[in-house]
């Protein structure tokens, strides 16, 4: 996995958003972490949307 900062600009040109799991990805043992909130702010400032998902079951 690479951070978005490591991606070449031409590869990111078509990027519209990020898909992510919520439980234990954006959260840690329940609450959302400050690191996750900071990352969401970076996505928003870059004009990207976040599409959260849930694991089935």
Residue pairs with C-beta under 8 A, 6 or more apart in sequence:
4 12
4 42
4 46
15 48
16 48
16 49
17 43
17 48
17 49
17 50
17 51
18 43
18 48
18 49
18 50
18 51
19 51
19 53
20 26
20 50
20 51
20 52
20 53
21 52
21 53
21 54
21 55
22 52
22 53
22 54
23 54
23 55
25 36
26 32
26 33
26 36
26 40
26 52
27 33
27 36
40 50
43 49
43 50
